[in-house]
Amino acid sequence: MDATLIEVSQRDTFGKKLTSLRKLGIVPLHLYGGTEEPLSLQGDSTAVVKAVSQVGHHLPIYLLFTETSKQEAALVKEIQRDPVTNRVLHVDFLRVDVNQIASGRIPISLVGDSPAIKRGGTLNQTLSHLLVECLPMEMPSQIDFDISILSALDSIARVSDLVTPPGITILSSEEEVVARISAPRLQGTQSSESLMEAAPANVQVIGQDQKSEDASVT
């Protein structure tokens, strides 16, 4: 996986003064975790927004300190946004050791064409993310699943059917259903209730004429 990198610098602006900082196109950042002290940082708003949208919350990002040229790997922990404009106001980063196994929730992307869909079946994806563990820099951006193997109506794909890159350990249950092809609902069938409602009103009831004859004799 190619590393995503953004330039950051130490921040000495806090509180209400952050509004002025954001007007200059700079977004406040916070880095914490590990054995080192938390750091108040800042970065170019455009670069930060682009980078965090690429890595999400499960892929590592490298922070390059402009003052020292030092790099630190981190995960996006929290993004604060403006409730009206959705503009990024603040980003928290969590330090991560690239040599230590980490876990993450990886999106599952359904690709390919299923013959069953062409016969009227409906595709339903019941699992959108896969829980895995691996080294941070080996964490995939997504797991692709080729639905062309779902060739029959009512066929099911489970986690055990997914193929992951080397070095990836799946933590999700192997029996969990990822996707299924539902058969089309039958059209034009009538329930017993609807058939009874549609029956003609002058249907003869067995025994009815005999009762009438007996009543006239008496």
N, C-alpha and C positions, 0 to 999 in steps of 0.2 A: 504494500500500500504506500503510495506517495504521501510524504508528510506535508501537512498544511501548516504554514508559518505566518505569524503576524508580528510586526514590530510593536514593542511596548516601551514605556518609560515610567520612571517613578512619578507619582502624583502627590502634589502638596496642596491641592485644592479640595475642600471638603464642604459639607453642609449646603447652605443656600448658594454659595459661589459656584456650585456644580452646574447651575443653570447657564451661567455665562460660558462655562467650559463647553457645554453641549452646543451652544450657539456657534462656537468656533469649529464645529465638526469633529469634536473629540468626545469619546465615550469613556466614562469612568469604569475601571476594572478592579477586581479584587482577587488575589491569589492566596490560597491557604492550603493547609494539609501537609503531611509528611513531618519531617523533623525540623524544618526551618520555620522562621517567623512568617506570619502573614504579611503580605505586601499590598500597598495601595498603588495601583497602576493606572495608566491611561493609554489609549490608542486611537488611531484614525477611525472615525465612525464607519466610513464606507468599507474599509479593509476588515474591520472586526465583524460587521454584519455579514459580509460575504463569507468569511471564514467559518463563523459559527453555524451558518446555514448549511455549509458543506459537511461539517463533521457531526452535527447533531449532538446528542448526549452520550454517544457510545464510542466515538472515534477520538483518538488523542490529537491535540494541536500543540505546536511548538510556539512558545513565547520567546521572542528574540529581544533581549534588553539592549536598547540602543546605546546606553552608557558604557556597558562592559562587553558587549557582543556575546554574553552568556545566553544559553538556551535552556529552557525548562519545558518538559512535557506536562500537559495538563488536560483535564476533561472539562467540558462545559457543564457546570453544576446547576446554575440558575441564570435565567435571563429576565430582567425586569423591563417591562414595556409600558409605554404610555397607554392608558385605557381607552383613549379616544383615537389617537393617530396610529397606534401600534408600533411607534418608533422605539427602537432599543435605547433604554436609558442607562442600564447598568448590567454588567456581566460578571458572575462569580466563576472562578476557575479553581479546580481541585488538582493539586499536584499528583502525578502518577509516575510510578517507577516502570520504565519500559522493559525492564528485565524481570518483572514480576507478573505472574498470571493474573488476569483480571476478567471479570464477567461483564456481559453486556446483552442488551435486547436488540437483536438484529432484524430489520424489516424483511419479510418474505414477499418476494415479487413473483407473481404467476406469469409465465411466458409461454409462447407457443399456442397451438390450436388443438382443441380436443374434437375428435370425430363425433363424440356423443353430443356436443353442442350443435353441430350441423344437423343432427337428427332431432333437434327440438329440446334437448336437455338444457338445464339452467345451471350455471356455475355458481357455487357459493363458497367463498373463502371464509372459513371459520377461525383461522389462526393467522394473525397479521404479523406477529413477531416471534422470533426464536431466541430462547435463552441459551447462551453459549459462554465458554470461557477459553481464553488463549492469551498470548502475549499481546499487549496493547497495539503494537505496530502491525500485528497480523490480523487484527479485527476487521472483518469484511464490512463494506458499506451496506451490503444487502445479500440475501440468499435467494438465488433464482430457482424456481421449480417449473419444469417443463410439463404442462398439463396435457401434452399429446399422448401420454401414457394412459390417461383417463379415457379409454375408448368406448366403454360401455355405459349405458344409462345406470344410474344409482351406484356408480363406482366411487371409491373413496381413496384419498391420499392421506397417509399418516406421516408423522414426523420421521419415522423410520425410513420413509421413501426419499427423504431429502438427501442431497449430496453436498457435503461441505468441503471447503479447501483443506489441505493438510494442516495439522496443528490446531484444528478447531475441535473442541469437545462440546457436544450437545448436552445441555442440562435439562431441557424440556423432556417431558415424558414421550417415549417412542410411540405410544399408543394414541397420543393426542391427534385429533383429526385436523388436517391443514385445509383441505378442500374436498368438495363432493360435487358430483353431477346429479342433479335431481331430474327424474323422469317427468315429461310433460303431463299435465293433468288432462284426463280424458274429457272430451267435449260431447255434449248431446245426451249424456246419460241422465235418466230420471230416477228420482228416489221413489220408494214405495208410497210415501205420502203424496207426492205429486201425481202419481198414477191413480190413486184413490180419488183425488180431487177432480181428475179429468174423466172419471167414469160417468156414463150417462145416467140421468136421474130416473129413467123408466125401466131400470133393470128389475126383472121379476125376482122376488124373493121366494125360494122354495118353501112350499107349505102355506103360502099366503092365500091362494085360491081355495085350498081345501078348507081353511078356517072360515072363509066367507060362506062356502056352501053349507058347512055344519051350522052356522049361525042362522041361515035362512030356513033350514029344516025345523029348528026349534021355534 
